[in-house]
Every structure is written in structure tokens, then in C-alpha cells.
């Protein structure tokens, strides 16, 4: 997530949270989460809000139409 000159990188699988000031540190060498906890929290909230508004349920696939099932049967994918 970028907001102005700041960029927050979240790695939920790794448990990482990194904040950078791209104007003063374009190479992203100085991690600022501890120095800027309020800014990091604001960006993290924006990410959470965006995800809650835009996340789709990937566990429930769209139902397959009758025509698509027939095509899959003809190709040998469905019995």
C-alpha cells in the first residue's frame, strides 16, 4: 500500500510488516515501522478495509452451466 511518500509492505504468510519513506529512502533500506507506528497502522487499516470490500469468496466456484457440463462431457472431462 502506498500513500504519498510512504509504502507499507505486509507479508501475512511470513508475519512481516515493513514501512518505508520512498522520498528519503527510494532503495527501501530503512524500515520505519517502529519509528512511525501510527502511519504504519493507518496504512494497514487501509489495506484491511480494501480487502474486506474487494475480497471474493474463492472457495465457492461459480456453478457450471448445463451447456458447459455437456461440453466437458464431450471432451471426456466429466462422466
MOPAC internal coordinates of N, CA, C and O (Angstrom, degrees):
PM7 1SCF
backbone

  N    0.0000 0     0.00 0     0.00 0    0    0    0
  C    1.4432 1     0.00 0     0.00 0    1    0    0
  C    1.5157 1   107.24 1     0.00 0    2    1    0
  O    1.2310 1   121.37 1   -51.16 1    3    2    1
  N    1.3354 1   114.98 1   128.84 1    3    2    1
  C    1.4631 1   119.94 1   175.11 1    5    3    2
  C    1.5131 1   108.78 1  -114.19 1    6    5    3
  O    1.2310 1   121.43 1   -41.88 1    7    6    5
  N    1.3193 1   114.86 1   138.12 1    7    6    5
  C    1.4503 1   122.05 1   174.98 1    9    7    6
  C    1.5179 1   106.78 1  -142.44 1   10    9    7
  O    1.2310 1   121.10 1   -69.40 1   11   10    9
  N    1.3126 1   115.50 1   110.60 1   11   10    9
  C    1.4589 1   119.06 1  -174.79 1   13   11   10
  C    1.5107 1   110.00 1    62.93 1   14   13   11
  O    1.2310 1   120.94 1    51.67 1   15   14   13
  N    1.3174 1   115.81 1  -128.33 1   15   14   13
  C    1.4650 1   120.70 1  -178.88 1   17   15   14
  C    1.5194 1   112.95 1   -88.28 1   18   17   15
  O    1.2310 1   120.15 1   176.92 1   19   18   17
  N    1.3268 1   117.31 1    -3.08 1   19   18   17
  C    1.4586 1   120.23 1  -174.89 1   21   19   18
  C    1.5212 1   111.98 1  -101.96 1   22   21   19
  O    1.2310 1   121.57 1   -33.92 1   23   22   21
  N    1.3156 1   114.60 1   146.08 1   23   22   21
  C    1.4628 1   122.02 1  -179.77 1   25   23   22
  C    1.5254 1   108.02 1  -133.77 1   26   25   23
  O    1.2310 1   121.02 1   -51.99 1   27   26   25
  N    1.3385 1   115.65 1   128.01 1   27   26   25
  C    1.4550 1   121.21 1   175.83 1   29   27   26
  C    1.5200 1   108.17 1  -111.66 1   30   29   27
  O    1.2310 1   121.09 1   -49.74 1   31   30   29
  N    1.3258 1   115.53 1   130.26 1   31   30   29
  C    1.4536 1   121.95 1   178.47 1   33   31   30
  C    1.5201 1   107.53 1  -115.88 1   34   33   31
  O    1.2310 1   120.68 1   -58.92 1   35   34   33
  N    1.3346 1   116.30 1   121.08 1   35   34   33
  C    1.4611 1   121.14 1   176.85 1   37   35   34
  C    1.5220 1   108.72 1  -108.55 1   38   37   35
  O    1.2310 1   121.09 1   -43.41 1   39   38   37
  N    1.3003 1   115.51 1   136.59 1   39   38   37
  C    1.4636 1   122.28 1   174.52 1   41   39   38
  C    1.5074 1   108.05 1  -125.10 1   42   41   39
  O    1.2310 1   119.75 1   -97.96 1   43   42   41
  N    1.3409 1   118.08 1    82.04 1   43   42   41
  C    1.4655 1   119.79 1  -174.88 1   45   43   42
  C    1.5227 1   113.45 1   -59.94 1   46   45   43
  O    1.2310 1   120.06 1   145.63 1   47   46   45
  N    1.3231 1   117.49 1   -34.37 1   47   46   45
  C    1.4587 1   119.65 1   179.75 1   49   47   46
  C    1.5284 1   111.17 1   -66.38 1   50   49   47
  O    1.2310 1   120.84 1   143.59 1   51   50   49
  N    1.3320 1   116.00 1   -36.41 1   51   50   49
  C    1.4561 1   121.13 1  -178.66 1   53   51   50
  C    1.5237 1   111.82 1   -92.48 1   54   53   51
  O    1.2310 1   120.30 1   166.26 1   55   54   53
  N    1.3341 1   117.04 1   -13.74 1   55   54   53
  C    1.4561 1   120.96 1  -176.63 1   57   55   54
  C    1.5199 1   112.71 1    75.27 1   58   57   55
  O    1.2310 1   120.43 1  -148.92 1   59   58   57
  N    1.3380 1   116.79 1    31.08 1   59   58   57
  C    1.4566 1   120.33 1  -177.91 1   61   59   58
  C    1.5209 1   111.08 1  -103.69 1   62   61   59
  O    1.2310 1   121.44 1   -27.22 1   63   62   61
  N    1.3259 1   114.84 1   152.78 1   63   62   61
  C    1.4672 1   123.90 1   178.72 1   65   63   62
  C    1.5209 1   106.26 1  -149.62 1   66   65   63
  O    1.2310 1   120.09 1   -69.11 1   67   66   65
  N    1.3428 1   117.43 1   110.89 1   67   66   65
  C    1.4558 1   121.33 1  -173.91 1   69   67   66
  C    1.5264 1   110.15 1  -128.84 1   70   69   67
  O    1.2310 1   121.13 1   -49.16 1   71   70   69
  N    1.3257 1   115.45 1   130.84 1   71   70   69
  C    1.4634 1   122.41 1   178.85 1   73   71   70
  C    1.5187 1   108.97 1  -116.35 1   74   73   71
  O    1.2310 1   121.11 1   -44.74 1   75   74   73
  N    1.3446 1   115.47 1   135.26 1   75   74   73
  C    1.4591 1   120.93 1   179.87 1   77   75   74
  C    1.5198 1   110.14 1  -133.06 1   78   77   75
  O    1.2310 1   120.83 1   -32.37 1   79   78   77
  N    1.3270 1   116.01 1   147.63 1   79   78   77
  C    1.4623 1   123.31 1   172.98 1   81   79   78
  C    1.5216 1   105.93 1  -101.22 1   82   81   79
  O    1.2310 1   120.31 1   -78.21 1   83   82   81
  N    1.3161 1   117.01 1   101.79 1   83   82   81
  C    1.4664 1   121.31 1  -172.52 1   85   83   82
  C    1.5227 1   113.16 1   -70.34 1   86   85   83
  O    1.2310 1   119.97 1   155.47 1   87   86   85
  N    1.3303 1   117.66 1   -24.53 1   87   86   85
  C    1.4643 1   118.94 1   178.23 1   89   87   86
  C    1.5265 1   110.66 1   -69.24 1   90   89   87
  O    1.2310 1   120.60 1   135.95 1   91   90   89
  N    1.3244 1   116.47 1   -44.05 1   91   90   89
  C    1.4575 1   120.75 1  -177.52 1   93   91   90
  C    1.5303 1   113.54 1   -92.94 1   94   93   91
  O    1.2310 1   120.41 1   166.01 1   95   94   93
  N    1.3228 1   116.83 1   -13.99 1   95   94   93
  C    1.4669 1   121.40 1  -176.48 1   97   95   94
  C    1.5309 1   109.78 1  -145.42 1   98   97   95
  O    1.2310 1   120.01 1  -112.31 1   99   98   97
  N    1.3338 1   117.59 1    67.69 1   99   98   97
  C    1.4689 1   119.87 1  -176.14 1  101   99   98
  C    1.5321 1   113.81 1   -64.53 1  102  101   99
  O    1.2310 1   119.64 1   160.97 1  103  102  101
  N    1.3365 1   118.30 1   -19.03 1  103  102  101
  C    1.4640 1   121.10 1   178.62 1  105  103  102
  C    1.5248 1   111.99 1   -85.99 1  106  105  103
  O    1.2310 1   120.19 1   177.93 1  107  106  105
  N    1.3363 1   117.24 1    -2.07 1  107  106  105
  C    1.4689 1   123.45 1   178.93 1  109  107  106
  C    1.5329 1   111.30 1    55.68 1  110  109  107
  O    1.2310 1   120.86 1  -126.69 1  111  110  109
  N    1.3111 1   115.95 1    53.31 1  111  110  109
  C    1.4632 1   121.26 1  -179.95 1  113  111  110
  C    1.5256 1   112.57 1   -98.54 1  114  113  111
  O    1.2310 1   120.20 1   152.93 1  115  114  113
  N    1.3547 1   117.22 1   -27.07 1  115  114  113
  C    1.4639 1   121.01 1  -176.75 1  117  115  114
  C    1.5258 1   109.78 1  -107.07 1  118  117  115
  O    1.2310 1   120.69 1   -72.75 1  119  118  117
  N    1.3059 1   116.29 1   107.25 1  119  118  117
  C    1.4611 1   122.92 1  -179.32 1  121  119  118
  C    1.5313 1   108.39 1   -79.57 1  122  121  119
  O    1.2310 1   120.25 1   -52.33 1  123  122  121
  N    1.3605 1   117.13 1   127.67 1  123  122  121
  C    1.4622 1   121.79 1  -169.33 1  125  123  122
  C    1.5294 1   115.61 1  -113.01 1  126  125  123
  O    1.2310 1   118.90 1  -168.05 1  127  126  125
  N    1.3069 1   119.71 1    11.95 1  127  126  125
  C    1.4664 1   120.62 1  -176.45 1  129  127  126
  C    1.5249 1   111.66 1   -56.80 1  130  129  127
  O    1.2310 1   119.66 1   135.05 1  131  130  129
  N    1.3228 1   118.26 1   -44.95 1  131  130  129
  C    1.4650 1   121.13 1  -179.27 1  133  131  130
  C    1.5269 1   111.55 1   -68.49 1  134  133  131
  O    1.2310 1   120.13 1   145.07 1  135  134  133
  N    1.3245 1   117.37 1   -34.93 1  135  134  133
  C    1.4645 1   121.29 1  -178.61 1  137  135  134
  C    1.5242 1   112.59 1   -80.07 1  138  137  135
  O    1.2310 1   119.84 1   156.15 1  139  138  137
  N    1.3266 1   117.92 1   -23.85 1  139  138  137
  C    1.4742 1   123.23 1  -176.31 1  141  139  138
  C    1.5286 1   110.32 1  -131.02 1  142  141  139
  O    1.2310 1   119.27 1  -122.24 1  143  142  141
  N    1.3436 1   119.00 1    57.76 1  143  142  141
  C    1.4659 1   119.79 1  -175.26 1  145  143  142
  C    1.5271 1   114.06 1   -63.56 1  146  145  143
  O    1.2310 1   119.73 1   146.25 1  147  146  145
  N    1.3251 1   118.11 1   -33.75 1  147  146  145
  C    1.4669 1   120.72 1  -179.43 1  149  147  146
  C    1.5265 1   109.77 1   -68.02 1  150  149  147
  O    1.2310 1   120.39 1   135.15 1  151  150  149
  N    1.3149 1   116.86 1   -44.85 1  151  150  149
  C    1.4692 1   120.91 1   179.55 1  153  151  150
  C    1.5298 1   110.30 1   -64.40 1  154  153  151
  O    1.2310 1   120.41 1   138.17 1  155  154  153
  N    1.3349 1   116.82 1   -41.83 1  155  154  153
  C    1.4635 1   120.59 1   178.55 1  157  155  154
  C    1.5257 1   110.13 1   -62.18 1  158  157  155
  O    1.2310 1   120.09 1   137.29 1  159  158  157
  N    1.3295 1   117.43 1   -42.71 1  159  158  157
  C    1.4632 1   121.14 1   179.60 1  161  159  158
  C    1.5233 1   111.31 1   -65.08 1  162  161  159
  O    1.2310 1   120.22 1   141.74 1  163  162  161
  N    1.3323 1   117.18 1   -38.26 1  163  162  161
  C    1.4686 1   120.69 1   178.46 1  165  163  162
  C    1.5315 1   111.00 1   -62.77 1  166  165  163
  O    1.2310 1   120.50 1   134.55 1  167  166  165
  N    1.3087 1   116.65 1   -45.45 1  167  166  165
  C    1.4606 1   120.04 1   179.79 1  169  167  166
  C    1.5260 1   110.99 1   -67.55 1  170  169  167
  O    1.2310 1   120.33 1   141.97 1  171  170  169
  N    1.3216 1   116.98 1   -38.03 1  171  170  169
  C    1.4591 1   119.81 1   178.72 1  173  171  170
  C    1.5317 1   110.60 1   -64.77 1  174  173  171
  O    1.2310 1   120.21 1   141.82 1  175  174  173
  N    1.3295 1   117.20 1   -38.18 1  175  174  173
  C    1.4643 1   120.82 1   176.74 1  177  175  174
  C    1.5211 1   110.78 1   -64.70 1  178  177  175
  O    1.2310 1   120.15 1   140.00 1  179  178  177
  N    1.3169 1   117.31 1   -40.00 1  179  178  177
  C    1.4661 1   120.33 1   177.30 1  181  179  178
  C    1.5247 1   111.15 1   -61.80 1  182  181  179
  O    1.2310 1   120.59 1   140.55 1  183  182  181
  N    1.3249 1   116.48 1   -39.45 1  183  182  181
  C    1.4696 1   120.43 1   177.25 1  185  183  182
  C    1.5262 1   109.67 1   -63.93 1  186  185  183
  O    1.2310 1   120.32 1   133.08 1  187  186  185
  N    1.3306 1   117.00 1   -46.92 1  187  186  185
  C    1.4674 1   120.88 1  -179.70 1  189  187  186
  C    1.5212 1   111.04 1   -61.53 1  190  189  187
  O    1.2310 1   120.19 1   138.61 1  191  190  189
  N    1.3376 1   117.24 1   -41.39 1  191  190  189
  C    1.4674 1   120.77 1   178.57 1  193  191  190
  C    1.5235 1   110.74 1   -63.13 1  194  193  191
  O    1.2310 1   120.63 1   135.36 1  195  194  193
  N    1.3336 1   116.40 1   -44.64 1  195  194  193
  C    1.4589 1   120.03 1  -179.73 1  197  195  194
  C    1.5305 1   110.57 1   -62.96 1  198  197  195
  O    1.2310 1   120.52 1   135.73 1  199  198  197
  N    1.3315 1   116.61 1   -44.27 1  199  198  197
  C    1.4615 1   119.93 1   179.86 1  201  199  198
  C    1.5234 1   111.52 1   -62.22 1  202  201  199
  O    1.2310 1   120.15 1   138.88 1  203  202  201
  N    1.3246 1   117.32 1   -41.12 1  203  202  201
  C    1.4689 1   119.31 1  -178.86 1  205  203  202
  C    1.5182 1   111.24 1   -66.99 1  206  205  203
  O    1.2310 1   120.02 1   150.44 1  207  206  205
  N    1.3289 1   117.57 1   -29.56 1  207  206  205
  C    1.4637 1   121.29 1   179.20 1  209  207  206
  C    1.5250 1   113.04 1   -83.17 1  210  209  207
  O    1.2310 1   120.18 1   154.80 1  211  210  209
  N    1.3279 1   117.26 1   -25.20 1  211  210  209
  C    1.4657 1   120.25 1  -171.06 1  213  211  210
  C    1.5205 1   115.07 1  -118.19 1  214  213  211
  O    1.2310 1   119.62 1   175.06 1  215  214  213
  N    1.2935 1   118.33 1    -4.94 1  215  214  213
  C    1.4661 1   120.48 1  -178.43 1  217  215  214
  C    1.5219 1   109.56 1   -74.19 1  218  217  215
  O    1.2310 1   121.11 1   -46.42 1  219  218  217
  N    1.3032 1   115.48 1   133.58 1  219  218  217
  C    1.4595 1   120.87 1   175.77 1  221  219  218
  C    1.5111 1   108.92 1  -104.20 1  222  221  219
  O    1.2310 1   121.15 1   -26.64 1  223  222  221
  N    1.2996 1   115.41 1   153.36 1  223  222  221
  C    1.4644 1   120.38 1   177.37 1  225  223  222
  C    1.5173 1   107.74 1   -77.59 1  226  225  223
  O    1.2310 1   120.76 1   -75.66 1  227  226  225
  N    1.3192 1   116.15 1   104.34 1  227  226  225
  C    1.4594 1   120.07 1  -177.56 1  229  227  226
  C    1.5236 1   111.97 1   -85.71 1  230  229  227
  O    1.2310 1   119.94 1   173.58 1  231  230  229
  N    1.3297 1   117.72 1    -6.42 1  231  230  229
  C    1.4557 1   119.34 1   179.92 1  233  231  230
  C    1.5191 1   112.25 1   -82.36 1  234  233  231
  O    1.2310 1   119.56 1   161.75 1  235  234  233
  N    1.3221 1   118.45 1   -18.25 1  235  234  233
  C    1.4623 1   121.55 1  -178.73 1  237  235  234
  C    1.5279 1   109.22 1  -111.53 1  238  237  235
  O    1.2310 1   120.03 1   -82.32 1  239  238  237
  N    1.3254 1   117.54 1    97.68 1  239  238  237
  C    1.4614 1   119.38 1  -179.41 1  241  239  238
  C    1.5251 1   110.98 1   -68.65 1  242  241  239
  O    1.2310 1   121.71 1   -21.96 1  243  242  241
  N    1.3158 1   114.33 1   158.04 1  243  242  241
  C    1.4579 1   119.27 1   175.76 1  245  243  242
  C    1.5243 1   108.71 1   -62.76 1  246  245  243
  O    1.2310 1   120.50 1   -37.91 1  247  246  245
  N    1.3233 1   116.65 1   142.09 1  247  246  245
  C    1.4705 1   118.35 1   178.45 1  249  247  246
  C    1.5248 1   110.43 1   -63.84 1  250  249  247
  O    1.2310 1   121.20 1   -38.12 1  251  250  249
  N    1.3158 1   115.30 1   141.88 1  251  250  249
  C    1.4542 1   120.92 1   179.60 1  253  251  250
  C    1.5189 1   109.27 1   -82.97 1  254  253  251
  O    1.2310 1   121.29 1   -49.30 1  255  254  253
  N    1.3224 1   115.13 1   130.70 1  255  254  253
  C    1.4616 1   119.34 1  -179.30 1  257  255  254
  C    1.5343 1   110.45 1   -70.16 1  258  257  255
  O    1.2310 1   120.97 1   -19.30 1  259  258  257
  N    1.3191 1   115.75 1   160.70 1  259  258  257
  C    1.4698 1   121.94 1   177.87 1  261  259  258
  C    1.5268 1   110.03 1   -58.81 1  262  261  259
  O    1.2310 1   120.62 1   138.51 1  263  262  261
  N    1.3257 1   116.42 1   -41.49 1  263  262  261
  C    1.4698 1   120.45 1  -178.84 1  265  263  262
  C    1.5295 1   110.77 1   -64.56 1  266  265  263
  O    1.2310 1   120.72 1   138.21 1  267  266  265
  N    1.3261 1   116.23 1   -41.79 1  267  266  265
  C    1.4691 1   119.17 1   178.84 1  269  267  266
  C    1.5238 1   111.22 1   -65.61 1  270  269  267
  O    1.2310 1   120.10 1   141.01 1  271  270  269
  N    1.3450 1   117.40 1   -38.99 1  271  270  269
  C    1.4617 1   120.10 1   176.60 1  273  271  270
  C    1.5155 1   111.32 1   -60.90 1  274  273  271
  O    1.2310 1   120.49 1   138.70 1  275  274  273
  N    1.3246 1   116.67 1   -41.30 1  275  274  273
  C    1.4678 1   120.45 1   178.73 1  277  275  274
  C    1.5206 1   110.82 1   -64.04 1  278  277  275
  O    1.2310 1   120.16 1   139.62 1  279  278  277
  N    1.3160 1   117.29 1   -40.38 1  279  278  277
  C    1.4662 1   120.67 1   178.24 1  281  279  278
  C    1.5366 1   110.11 1   -64.05 1  282  281  279
  O    1.2310 1   120.91 1   137.17 1  283  282  281
  N    1.3314 1   115.86 1   -42.83 1  283  282  281
  C    1.4729 1   119.84 1   178.86 1  285  283  282
  C    1.5249 1   110.84 1   -64.61 1  286  285  283
  O    1.2310 1   119.78 1   141.99 1  287  286  285
  N    1.3190 1   118.02 1   -38.01 1  287  286  285
  C    1.4737 1   121.69 1   176.40 1  289  287  286
  C    1.5240 1   110.13 1   -62.55 1  290  289  287
  O    1.2310 1   121.07 1   135.90 1  291  290  289
  N    1.3326 1   115.56 1   -44.10 1  291  290  289
  C    1.4621 1   120.14 1  -178.93 1  293  291  290
  C    1.5398 1   110.91 1   -62.80 1  294  293  291
  O    1.2310 1   120.57 1   149.37 1  295  294  293
  N    1.3173 1   116.52 1   -30.63 1  295  294  293
  C    1.4589 1   120.58 1   179.17 1  297  295  294
  C    1.5314 1   112.72 1   -85.99 1  298  297  295
  O    1.2310 1   120.44 1   172.38 1  299  298  297
  N    1.3362 1   116.77 1    -7.62 1  299  298  297
  C    1.4502 1   121.17 1   178.64 1  301  299  298
  C    1.5172 1   115.29 1    88.57 1  302  301  299
  O    1.2310 1   120.42 1  -169.74 1  303  302  301
  N    1.3284 1   116.81 1    10.26 1  303  302  301
  C    1.4647 1   120.10 1  -179.79 1  305  303  302
  C    1.5234 1   112.79 1   -83.86 1  306  305  303
  O    1.2310 1   120.42 1   154.88 1  307  306  305
  N    1.3383 1   116.79 1   -25.12 1  307  306  305
  C    1.4675 1   121.66 1  -177.48 1  309  307  306
  C    1.5175 1   106.92 1  -128.02 1  310  309  307
  O    1.2310 1   120.94 1   -39.71 1  311  310  309
  N    1.3407 1   115.81 1   140.29 1  311  310  309
  C    1.4683 1   119.65 1   177.49 1  313  311  310
  C    1.4958 1   110.44 1  -102.33 1  314  313  311
  O    1.2310 1   120.10 1   180.00 1  315  314  313

